[in-house]
Amino acid sequence: MIVGGGSAGCALASRLSADPSTRVLVLEAGRPDWRWDVFVHMPAALSTPIGNRFYDWRYETEPEPHLGGRRIDHARGKLLGGSSSINGMIFQRGNPLDYERWAAEPGLEAWDFAHCLPYFKRMEDCPAATDDDSFRGHGGPLGLERGPAKGPLFDAFFAAAQEAGHELTDDVNGYRQEGFARFDRNIRRGRRLSAARAYLHPVRGRPNLEVRCRVTVARVVLAGTRAVGVELASGSRRELVRADEVILCAGAFGSPQLLQLSGVGDPEHLRSVGVEPVHALPGVGENLQDHLEVYVQHACTQPVSRQPALQLRRKPWIGFQWLFLRRGPGATNHFEAGGFVRSNDEVAYPNLMFHFLPLAIRYDGTQPGAGHGYQVHVGPMTSDARGSVRITSADPLAKPALRFDYLSTDQDRREWVEAIRCARTILGQPAFAALDGGELSPGPGVETDEEILAWVARDAETALHPSCTSAMGVGEQAVVDPTSMRVHGLDGLRVVDASVFPFVPNSNIYAPTMMVAEKAADLIRGDTPLAPEPVPFYRHSFLTR
């Protein structure tokens, strides 16, 4: 039984049901991802589902003390495919040194880059890869395409990055991540390729696979130290569904919430909210990590941005192009290029990520002005801030309390100042001179370190990469056994999603989540894991001196 039909759940359902002797039931709390839903399948419509109760669980944090008490909205997909059905479709693996960092933790030796690479390759179909490419895969379910990143603004962006002292790289998912490049994305023939479309829909006809949507799992039912099924909640009614194995794929918020509702977690916290402790695991819901980001926006003096595509009178034609031709402004996610940068010489690999957008707009679709513009999204990728996910009652419909503690550490604050100065350096290069109409945000009134941090506290949004709340490992705070994905001390209960990361990678997290699911499928089935591929990858020169 798989609890959660999101990114990891769809991949597991496909891989596990490939064995006809295994019966697989997927329980998804959201609705189906209907084929006719333009807001899901049109890439450029990505801002519409976010914040919409039909598509988004609409989580929000507790007041963040270092962000002036603001509550930060956290979108999570409320339909089959989970957040892969509403995300920005950016496909990035993270830096190879992310996985070396994972493997340095006790018990995680088999999660280094050499062991993860074959699973990254197995899951993808990358047309940009060559036959002798040791980093990229062909023929996997996750079809990719590379953003075209064409036009005067993209040309200026790449030129400005080089003028600022950075290099271009052929592929941020290949030998060298550090640098600037066109980005891979989960779009195929002009449509979003969610995990549901890539993994689940092609196998829905298997007789040993059942998918049920709109069902709420109240808790995992434990008999002693063994999971025997789950309890479904429908109003005041409860229904027990038995299973030999329960695999939680409910995400960085949902999986620790279900563990806690089932009596698995910190006993003192569980008692305080009316849940009888069954199995003490203090790390459940702890170690919450994320990426925070801001938009550095500029006005554009020439009519070369994609702002006209936002005009109401153009939308019928854009819709026609997308519906019947699968092309035009509706067929792109607009995040076609960006880069990875080290903000200081103390870090071993990039700690800043840039996304460039030939448009000045926020995730919710609001614009700073009606004219042409462009922007970069930027923020620290390896913050040492840590938060938590904790239930507030025994009610499965009550959302847990989310605390990220953004901007709470010296490192985080220092790297935020470096991030804004780095972004301004790139956008202030001569390559933009003929296009630059001035900085719209944060604006000329924000210059000192204190002013930058105050602006970040007022303006930053999540990049929507929550993770690490049921971390793999063998220490006191570890929740999941990295060799089997079982919850420590319990039989028949596993967790497979972004919550098992020990550290958040320095990238968007969809690709790492899918890699974990692919590798977990072999561990769960008892298959021999794919052989490690110890290929050399780029390391900044100071690491080899």
Sequence and secondary structure as in RCSB ss.txt:
>XXXX:A:sequence
MIVGGGSAGCALASRLSADPSTRVLVLEAGRPDWRWDVFVHMPAALSTPIGNRFYDWRYETEPEPHLGGRRIDHA
RGKLLGGSSSINGMIFQRGNPLDYERWAAEPGLEAWDFAHCLPYFKRMEDCPAATDDDSFRGHGGPLGLERGPAK
GPLFDAFFAAAQEAGHELTDDVNGYRQEGFARFDRNIRRGRRLSAARAYLHPVRGRPNLEVRCRVTVARVVLAGT
RAVGVELASGSRRELVRADEVILCAGAFGSPQLLQLSGVGDPEHLRSVGVEPVHALPGVGENLQDHLEVYVQHAC
TQPVSRQPALQLRRKPWIGFQWLFLRRGPGATNHFEAGGFVRSNDEVAYPNLMFHFLPLAIRYDGTQPGAGHGYQ
VHVGPMTSDARGSVRITSADPLAKPALRFDYLSTDQDRREWVEAIRCARTILGQPAFAALDGGELSPGPGVETDE
EILAWVARDAETALHPSCTSAMGVGEQAVVDPTSMRVHGLDGLRVVDASVFPFVPNSNIYAPTMMVAEKAADLIR
GDTPLAPEPVPFYRHSFLTR
>XXXX:A:secstr
 EE  SHHHHHHHHHHTTSTT  EEEEESSB   TT HHHH GGGTTTTTT TTTB  EE S BGGGTTB  EE 
 B BTTGGGGTS  B     HHHHHHHHTSTT GGGSHHHHHHHHHHHEE TT  TT SS  SS SEE EE    
SHHHHHHHHHHHHTT  B S TTSS  SEEEE EESEETTEE  HIIIIIGGGTT TTEEEEES EEEEEEEETT
EEEEEEEEETTEEEEEE S EEE SHHHHHHHHHHHTTEE HHHHHHTT   SEE TTTTEEEB  EEEEEEEEE
SSS SSGGGGSGGGHHHHHHHHHHHS SGGG  S  EEEEE SSTT SS  EEEEEESS   TTS  SSSS EEE
EEEEESS    EEEE SSS TTS  EEE  TT SHHHHHHHHHHHHHHHHHHTSGGGTTTEEEEEES TT  SHH
HHHHHHHHH EE S  B TT BSSSTT  B TTT BBTT BSEEE SGGG SS  SS SHHHHHHHHHHHHHHHH
T              GGGT 
